Structure formats: C-alpha cells, structure tokens
Amino acid sequence: MAGEAITFQIDMREVVQLMDAVPAMRGIVEEEIDNAMSESGMLLTTMVSARTPVNFGILRSSIQFPTGFEVRGRPASVLEGLTAAGKMQLSGTSPNVYANYVEFGRRPGKWPPEGPIQLWVMRKFGLSGQALQDTTFLVRRKIGQRGTKGAYMFKRAWNEGGKRKVEKIWRDVPVKAVKRFPEVVR
C-alpha cells in the first residue's frame, strides 16, 4: 500500500532577514541552523524508533536520519523536510527495504519474496529444515492472500508531536542566535 507523503516546510524568512540585517551574526545563525537540523533529525529518529514494531529489534535499530531535510531557494530561506514518502519509499529512514512494508503495509495479490520471510520465520519460530520451508510457504501465501496492515510508525511519530516539536526547534533558531550574539561582539 502506498503511503501518503509527510512533508513540511519551515519558513526561514525571519532567520534570513536576521542574517541580512546583522551580517556579523551569519556564522552564529548558520551554527544554530546546523544544530536545529541535528536536533530535528535526532528527535524524529527517536520518535519513529519508539513506534517501530519489534521482533528482534533489527528494523528499530536501523532507523536513522542521514538526510531528510534540504534547503531550497536562498540559503536557508525555505527548509523542506520529508519524513516518509508515498509510493513505497522512505527518505531519511531505515535502509532496510522491508521498512516500507512495515510502514505502509502490503496489498493482497502478490506473494512477498521468500528470503526475507524465511529469515523472519527462522527468527520468530526457531525452525529449520522442512518445518522452516513449510511455514515460510504458509506465511507467504497468507500475506499474498490478505496483505498486511501498515504500522505507520513515521506517520504516527509526525502526527503525535513530531511536527509540533520540529516547528518549535526551528522557531527557536533566531532566538538562540540573538542570545549568543553578545558573546561574539565582546
């Protein structure tokens, strides 16, 4: 099932105006932007990880935030982020392909690949040999017939406070920069 993209835009005009009005603050503002970028990424990574279903914790431990934001337009004038994209893709998230299926679920009609399901059956039930083969077949068939429901850990993290917290982080950028400015002037 293709998920709906979770996108957001932070209005950075105030920050750009601050840098233009007081060029001596540019370095401080850029540091605060970098800090906000890291803080946003760590926050969202933590929130998504906490909502990720756990079997052995492999998917949960793989949730990361390597690149999920990009700056467009004038330097820092608009910040756009993508936390979970539709069409079975995720950005700034787990490198594991199955993260897509855990997030968005899977429509019935097509059997999943054997390898990942076999690995899951081995880990979940500790099976081997013919029992492993038979159980893998049954699980694949059931998924093919019924599909799976999505866990929507990215969407839930965003809707359950992620958006509000990220917006606050970015609202605080100019405030933190102004508070730090006197130490640079001295």
C-alpha positions as a Python dict, from the first residue, in 0.01 Angstrom:
ca = {
    (1, 'M'): (0, 0, 0),
    (2, 'A'): (144, 331, -97),
    (3, 'G'): (153, 571, 191),
    (4, 'E'): (83, 938, 191),
    (5, 'A'): (387, 1165, 197),
    (6, 'I'): (455, 1352, 517),
    (7, 'T'): (614, 1677, 416),
    (8, 'F'): (668, 2001, 595),
    (9, 'Q'): (806, 2341, 529),
    (10, 'I'): (964, 2574, 779),
    (11, 'D'): (951, 2946, 699),
    (12, 'M'): (1308, 3064, 736),
    (13, 'R'): (1250, 3422, 615),
    (14, 'E'): (1293, 3563, 966),
    (15, 'V'): (1627, 3388, 1001),
    (16, 'V'): (1743, 3511, 660),
    (17, 'Q'): (1633, 3865, 747),
    (18, 'L'): (1833, 3843, 1069),
    (19, 'M'): (2146, 3736, 879),
    (20, 'D'): (2093, 4015, 623),
    (21, 'A'): (2033, 4281, 889),
    (22, 'V'): (2333, 4183, 1102),
    (23, 'P'): (2596, 4019, 880),
    (24, 'A'): (2819, 3960, 1184),
    (25, 'M'): (2557, 3708, 1307),
    (26, 'R'): (2574, 3492, 993),
    (27, 'G'): (2816, 3240, 1148),
    (28, 'I'): (2611, 3207, 1467),
    (29, 'V'): (2286, 3171, 1273),
    (30, 'E'): (2438, 2905, 1048),
    (31, 'E'): (2558, 2713, 1357),
    (32, 'E'): (2209, 2732, 1506),
    (33, 'I'): (2060, 2608, 1178),
    (34, 'D'): (2300, 2311, 1185),
    (35, 'N'): (2208, 2246, 1548),
    (36, 'A'): (1836, 2261, 1465),
    (37, 'M'): (1891, 2023, 1174),
    (38, 'S'): (2065, 1770, 1401),
    (39, 'E'): (1815, 1813, 1682),
    (40, 'S'): (1520, 1765, 1444),
    (41, 'G'): (1678, 1452, 1298),
    (42, 'M'): (1757, 1300, 1637),
    (43, 'L'): (1411, 1381, 1769),
    (44, 'L'): (1230, 1225, 1473),
    (45, 'T'): (1462, 923, 1472),
    (46, 'T'): (1386, 862, 1839),
    (47, 'M'): (1012, 909, 1794),
    (48, 'V'): (995, 675, 1493),
    (49, 'S'): (1212, 411, 1661),
    (50, 'A'): (985, 410, 1965),
    (51, 'R'): (686, 336, 1738),
    (52, 'T'): (858, 68, 1527),
    (53, 'P'): (728, -286, 1583),
    (54, 'V'): (991, -515, 1732),
    (55, 'N'): (1060, -879, 1665),
    (56, 'F'): (1435, -881, 1722),
    (57, 'G'): (1489, -507, 1704),
    (58, 'I'): (1675, -511, 1374),
    (59, 'L'): (1441, -269, 1199),
    (60, 'R'): (1414, -46, 1505),
    (61, 'S'): (1791, -23, 1543),
    (62, 'S'): (1831, 62, 1174),
    (63, 'I'): (1612, 374, 1188),
    (64, 'Q'): (1840, 666, 1115),
    (65, 'F'): (1834, 1019, 984),
    (66, 'P'): (2118, 1057, 734),
    (67, 'T'): (1949, 1310, 503),
    (68, 'G'): (1590, 1408, 535),
    (69, 'F'): (1600, 1783, 505),
    (70, 'E'): (1713, 2001, 223),
    (71, 'V'): (1744, 2372, 189),
    (72, 'R'): (1586, 2527, -118),
    (73, 'G'): (1595, 2876, -258),
    (74, 'R'): (1816, 3137, -99),
    (75, 'P'): (2044, 2993, 167),
    (76, 'A'): (1814, 2889, 450),
    (77, 'S'): (1513, 3076, 311),
    (78, 'V'): (1296, 2766, 297),
    (79, 'L'): (1360, 2438, 469),
    (80, 'E'): (1170, 2138, 338),
    (81, 'G'): (1166, 1800, 502),
    (82, 'L'): (1042, 1461, 403),
    (83, 'T'): (996, 1206, 678),
    (84, 'A'): (801, 937, 499),
    (85, 'A'): (719, 944, 132),
    (86, 'G'): (444, 766, -54),
    (87, 'K'): (486, 518, -338),
    (88, 'M'): (665, 272, -115),
    (89, 'Q'): (966, 492, -48),
    (90, 'L'): (1108, 638, 267),
    (91, 'S'): (1356, 920, 296),
    (92, 'G'): (1585, 976, 588),
    (93, 'T'): (1486, 647, 740),
    (94, 'S'): (1576, 282, 764),
    (95, 'P'): (1795, 138, 491),
    (96, 'N'): (1603, -187, 516),
    (97, 'V'): (1369, -246, 224),
    (98, 'Y'): (1110, -403, 448),
    (99, 'A'): (1072, -75, 637),
    (100, 'N'): (844, 24, 350),
    (101, 'Y'): (621, -277, 410),
    (102, 'V'): (616, -226, 785),
    (103, 'E'): (528, 143, 744),
    (104, 'F'): (271, 119, 464),
    (105, 'G'): (161, -244, 474),
    (106, 'R'): (121, -463, 170),
    (107, 'R'): (-178, -511, -57),
    (108, 'P'): (-303, -862, -118),
    (109, 'G'): (-247, -1021, -456),
    (110, 'K'): (128, -1074, -473),
    (111, 'W'): (337, -1304, -260),
    (112, 'P'): (633, -1148, -79),
    (113, 'P'): (985, -1271, -163),
    (114, 'E'): (1083, -1596, 1),
    (115, 'G'): (1420, -1496, 152),
    (116, 'P'): (1307, -1225, 395),
    (117, 'I'): (1002, -1425, 504),
    (118, 'Q'): (1214, -1734, 560),
    (119, 'L'): (1456, -1532, 773),
    (120, 'W'): (1163, -1392, 974),
    (121, 'V'): (1018, -1743, 1026),
    (122, 'M'): (1358, -1872, 1138),
    (123, 'R'): (1398, -1591, 1390),
    (124, 'K'): (1038, -1588, 1509),
    (125, 'F'): (983, -1961, 1545),
    (126, 'G'): (1335, -2108, 1554),
    (127, 'L'): (1251, -2352, 1274),
    (128, 'S'): (1480, -2526, 1027),
    (129, 'G'): (1462, -2790, 756),
    (130, 'Q'): (1123, -2891, 620),
    (131, 'A'): (932, -2719, 900),
    (132, 'L'): (1102, -2393, 801),
    (133, 'Q'): (1013, -2445, 433),
    (134, 'D'): (651, -2535, 509),
    (135, 'T'): (594, -2245, 749),
    (136, 'T'): (760, -2000, 511),
    (137, 'F'): (526, -2116, 234),
    (138, 'L'): (220, -2074, 456),
    (139, 'V'): (322, -1725, 574),
    (140, 'R'): (395, -1610, 219),
    (141, 'R'): (64, -1747, 96),
    (142, 'K'): (-130, -1577, 374),
    (143, 'I'): (41, -1243, 310),
    (144, 'G'): (-28, -1286, -61),
    (145, 'Q'): (-396, -1350, 8),
    (146, 'R'): (-462, -1096, 283),
    (147, 'G'): (-181, -844, 263),
    (148, 'T'): (-53, -679, 579),
    (149, 'K'): (-151, -368, 772),
    (150, 'G'): (94, -82, 797),
    (151, 'A'): (238, 18, 1132),
    (152, 'Y'): (273, 383, 1017),
    (153, 'M'): (549, 450, 1267),
    (154, 'F'): (675, 751, 1070),
    (155, 'K'): (330, 899, 1019),
    (156, 'R'): (235, 840, 1382),
    (157, 'A'): (559, 995, 1510),
    (158, 'W'): (493, 1303, 1298),
    (159, 'N'): (127, 1333, 1398),
    (160, 'E'): (184, 1251, 1766),
    (161, 'G'): (403, 1551, 1841),
    (162, 'G'): (688, 1534, 1591),
    (163, 'K'): (553, 1816, 1377),
    (164, 'R'): (488, 2044, 1673),
    (165, 'K'): (831, 1976, 1826),
    (166, 'V'): (1021, 2026, 1499),
    (167, 'E'): (839, 2355, 1439),
    (168, 'K'): (940, 2471, 1789),
    (169, 'I'): (1303, 2376, 1729),
    (170, 'W'): (1304, 2595, 1418),
    (171, 'R'): (1115, 2884, 1582),
    (172, 'D'): (1392, 2892, 1843),
    (173, 'V'): (1676, 2930, 1589),
    (174, 'P'): (1671, 3313, 1573),
    (175, 'V'): (1613, 3339, 1950),
    (176, 'K'): (1918, 3123, 2026),
    (177, 'A'): (2129, 3313, 1773),
    (178, 'V'): (2037, 3650, 1923),
    (179, 'K'): (2113, 3521, 2275),
    (180, 'R'): (2457, 3407, 2158),
    (181, 'F'): (2540, 3724, 1965),
    (182, 'P'): (2667, 3931, 2259),
    (183, 'E'): (2941, 3675, 2327),
    (184, 'V'): (3073, 3724, 1974),
    (185, 'V'): (3067, 4104, 1993),
    (186, 'R'): (3278, 4109, 2312),
}
